[in-house]
Amino acid sequence: MTDFYQLKAKKPAGDVLDFNELRGKTVLIVNTASKCGFASQLEELEHLNKRYKDDGLVVIGFPTSQFKQELSTDAEISHFCTKASKLCTCQGAHFRLTDTTIPCLTNVCLQNYGVSFPIVAKSEVNGRNSNEVFAYLKKQSKGIFGTSAIKWNYTKFLVDKNGKVQRFSPITKPKVLTHKIEVALKA
């Protein structure tokens, strides 16, 4: 695969996100995990999404369990990212969401990140079974010490309108990317 716009990603409902539809857009792709300590970055990602969406930014979340910090199903992931109640009542073993009681995740209460950007189906980002999007992105922009493997959740890839890829580490907070996003949007 030599062109970003030839890629596709499976959505949770089974339909496909065709990257050809992203042509002419600036795209921020992030591998996400609901139980990760960096999950609060979802709030900043949503802020960037709302701030720059009308200017041509598309944020896409790619959930992965490769670091053992993602929920089991796409439905649980979607609920976590978009509809979890801020008023959960965590009592150690279980907590109550608006209409469901589910096991507490390491005694951390879920928050409502109000994500409105696309979250695709859970997939792998490393190894033989890596989804084609991350296989492509890793070839285009190496990580620390020139390695290609994704080292942790919330690795970010910014793809400009011409398909040029920049990579950012999990510790890079989304709001730090504001200037780079603005430059990419103007390119």
C-alpha positions in Angstrom: 0.0 0.0 0.0 1.7 3.2 -1.1 -1.0 5.8 -0.7 -2.7 6.9 2.5 -5.9 7.4 0.7 -6.2 3.8 -0.4 -6.4 2.6 3.2 -9.6 1.4 4.9 -10.6 0.8 8.5 -13.5 -1.3 9.8 -16.0 0.5 11.9 -17.6 -1.1 14.9 -20.9 -1.8 13.1 -19.0 -3.6 10.3 -19.1 -1.0 7.6 -15.9 0.6 6.3 -14.2 3.9 6.7 -12.7 4.6 3.2 -9.7 6.9 3.5 -10.3 8.1 0.0 -13.1 10.2 1.7 -10.3 11.9 3.7 -8.5 13.3 0.7 -7.9 17.0 1.1 -8.3 16.8 4.9 -5.7 16.9 7.7 -6.1 13.6 9.8 -5.0 12.9 13.4 -4.9 9.2 14.1 -4.5 7.9 17.6 -4.3 4.4 19.0 -6.6 4.5 22.1 -7.3 2.4 25.2 -10.1 3.0 27.7 -8.2 1.7 30.7 -4.9 3.5 30.0 -3.7 6.3 32.2 -3.5 8.5 29.1 -7.3 8.0 28.4 -7.9 11.6 29.6 -6.3 12.6 26.3 -9.6 11.8 24.7 -11.0 15.0 26.1 -8.2 17.0 24.5 -8.6 15.1 21.2 -12.3 16.0 21.3 -11.4 19.6 21.9 -9.1 19.6 18.9 -11.9 17.9 16.9 -14.5 20.5 17.7 -12.1 23.4 17.3 -10.7 22.4 13.8 -13.3 20.1 12.3 -14.8 22.9 10.2 -11.3 23.8 9.0 -10.7 20.3 7.7 -9.3 18.3 10.6 -10.5 14.7 11.0 -9.6 12.9 14.3 -9.9 9.1 14.3 -9.5 6.8 17.3 -8.1 3.3 16.8 -8.8 1.2 20.0 -6.3 -1.6 20.6 -5.9 -4.3 23.3 -2.2 -4.9 22.5 -1.1 -3.2 25.7 -3.9 -5.0 27.7 -5.7 -1.8 28.6 -8.8 -1.8 26.3 -12.3 -2.9 27.0 -13.5 -6.2 25.5 -16.0 -5.1 22.9 -16.5 -2.3 20.4 -19.8 -1.5 22.1 -18.1 -1.1 25.5 -15.5 1.1 23.9 -18.0 3.3 22.3 -20.0 3.6 25.5 -16.8 4.6 27.4 -15.8 7.2 24.9 -19.2 8.8 24.3 -21.8 8.0 26.9 -20.3 7.0 30.3 -21.8 8.9 33.1 -19.7 11.5 35.0 -21.8 10.6 38.0 -20.7 7.0 38.4 -20.8 5.6 41.9 -17.7 3.4 42.0 -17.6 1.1 45.0 -14.6 -1.0 44.3 -16.0 -4.0 42.5 -18.7 -2.4 40.4 -19.9 1.0 39.3 -23.2 2.2 37.9 -23.5 3.9 34.5 -26.7 5.5 33.5 -28.5 2.2 32.8 -25.9 -0.5 33.4 -23.7 -1.9 36.2 -20.4 -3.2 35.0 -17.1 -4.2 36.8 -15.0 -1.3 37.9 -11.7 -1.0 36.0 -8.9 -1.0 38.5 -11.0 1.2 40.8 -10.9 4.1 38.4 -14.2 5.7 37.6 -15.0 6.3 33.9 -15.6 9.8 32.7 -17.7 11.1 29.9 -15.3 12.3 27.3 -18.1 13.1 24.9 -16.2 11.9 21.9 -17.9 12.8 18.6 -15.0 11.9 16.3 -14.9 8.4 14.6 -13.8 5.5 16.7 -13.1 2.5 14.5 -13.3 -1.2 15.4 -10.7 -2.5 17.9 -7.6 -3.9 16.1 -3.9 -4.6 16.5 -1.3 -1.9 15.9 1.8 -4.1 16.0 2.8 -7.5 14.6 1.5 -9.8 11.9 -2.1 -8.9 12.5 -1.5 -5.1 12.6 -4.3 -3.2 10.8 -3.3 -1.8 7.5 -3.5 1.8 8.7 -0.9 1.4 11.4 1.3 -0.8 9.2 1.3 2.1 6.7 1.8 4.9 9.3 4.7 3.1 11.0 6.5 2.8 7.7 6.0 6.4 6.9 7.2 7.8 10.3 9.5 5.9 12.6 9.4 6.2 16.4 12.1 6.8 19.0 15.5 5.4 18.0 14.2 4.7 14.5 12.0 1.8 15.5 8.6 1.3 13.8 6.7 -0.5 16.6 4.0 1.3 18.5 5.4 1.4 22.1 2.2 2.4 24.0 -1.3 3.6 23.8 -2.0 7.1 22.5 0.7 7.3 19.9 -0.4 10.0 17.5 0.0 10.4 13.7 -0.7 13.7 12.0 -1.3 13.3 8.2 -1.4 16.5 6.2 -3.5 17.1 3.1 -0.7 15.7 0.9 -0.4 12.5 2.9 2.9 13.5 4.7 3.0 11.7 8.1 4.3 13.0 11.4 4.5 10.8 14.5 4.1 11.9 18.2 4.7 9.9 21.4 2.0 8.9 23.9 3.3 11.5 26.3 2.7 14.3 23.8 -0.5 15.8 24.9 -2.9 16.5 22.0 -3.1 20.3 22.8 0.6 20.5 22.2 -0.1 19.6 18.5 -2.2 22.7 18.0 0.5 24.6 16.1 1.4 21.6 13.9 -2.3 21.0 13.1 -2.7 24.7 12.2 0.3 24.5 9.9 -1.0 21.3 8.3 -4.4 22.8 7.7 -2.9 25.8 5.9 -0.6 23.6 3.7 
